[in-house]
Amino acid sequence: MKEIPVGFQMEYRAVSCKHLSELQADVDQLRAANKIHHNKVFQSYIDGFQYQIPKDFPEAKFVIIVAVSKPIAQIQFRYKNKSYNVYIGAPYYESGYNAEIVQESLRKRINLPSQHKLEYHWRLHEKLLAVRSGLGKYGRNNICYVGDMGCFLNLYAFFTDYEGFSDSWDEIQTMKYCETCKICLDNCPTGAIRETEFVIDISKCLPLYNEIQGIFPPWIPKTAHHTLMGCLKCQLTCPGNHKAIKNITMLEGMNEIETQMILDGNIPKEHLDEVCRKLKMFKPKNVDYSLPTISRNLKAIILRDM
């Protein structure tokens, strides 16, 4: 049985399914207060959230929210005899585990009796569930932080019919750091994090634009681009990450030829497997979908001053 790689942390909380409607109420309250931006891309992310017990698992009693540590990554590109060390945000590269591995590790951790089911469900509002369960806390940047993992983690939710858990449910909490700290606000390159409003202006958040294909809006500063995908400006100097930031995954670097292929948005078939192995961001079968976005993002970093 595959398990979470050695060195990765895993923490979890169990929440009674009776609280699912309260999760939806939290979101509905934000909608009613007009605090959820109407950006179409962002709406496409949140519109698929579900707040009910799965129809094919009506006997589910608890939902278990799991956080697994996942360091940010860094990869070096060589271009015209220069080296460029580029970050990759934690959600965007393969780290050696997936939902199936987390599921099996969790079953072993909680010693779940074999007659009980544990089913992964990816359409829950995992971040909100993590905070409501007490597993995590929000930062001023609206990201979920979990203990020493900081915000460098993946979240997974599993339904189970096992009832031998304590119901973990609490009010939404933020980190104590955020009461007086403004580091993330000062470092946000696009002004998405606001001083007087805790919900960020998602329409200004860089990942909303560098996760998908298309031309960057002209109002995004050239200096904002620093990751192959995502944005770490509010996380790299955050006190909530003071332990997690010490652990950065160094990926195998790209030579000049491979870097040029990515910049050109054209990786010949004979090189595709090797580039995917090093980059750890997409499978060869997904190259047509993923490469245009990554190519554009790398150009924004390497070629911005050329």
Sequence and secondary structure as in RCSB ss.txt:
>XXXX:A:sequence
MKEIPVGFQMEYRAVSCKHLSELQADVDQLRAANKIHHNKVFQSYIDGFQYQIPKDFPEAKFVIIVAVSKPIAQI
QFRYKNKSYNVYIGAPYYESGYNAEIVQESLRKRINLPSQHKLEYHWRLHEKLLAVRSGLGKYGRNNICYVGDMG
CFLNLYAFFTDYEGFSDSWDEIQTMKYCETCKICLDNCPTGAIRETEFVIDISKCLPLYNEIQGIFPPWIPKTAH
HTLMGCLKCQLTCPGNHKAIKNITMLEGMNEIETQMILDGNIPKEHLDEVCRKLKMFKPKNVDYSLPTISRNLKA
IILRDM
>XXXX:A:secstr
     TT  EEEEEEEGGGHHHHHHHHHHHHHTT S   HHHHHHHTT   S  TT TT  EEEEEEEE   EEE
EEEETTEEEEEEE GGGS  S  HHHHHHHHHHHTT  TTS EEE TTS HHHHHHHTTS EE TTS EE GGGT
T EEEEEEEE    S        B GGGGT  HHHHH TTS S SS SS  GGG THHHHSSSS   TTS GGG 
 BSSS  TTTTT GGGTTGGG  EE   B HHHHHHHHHT   HHHHHHHHHHH S  GGGHHHHHHHHHHHHHH
HHSTT 
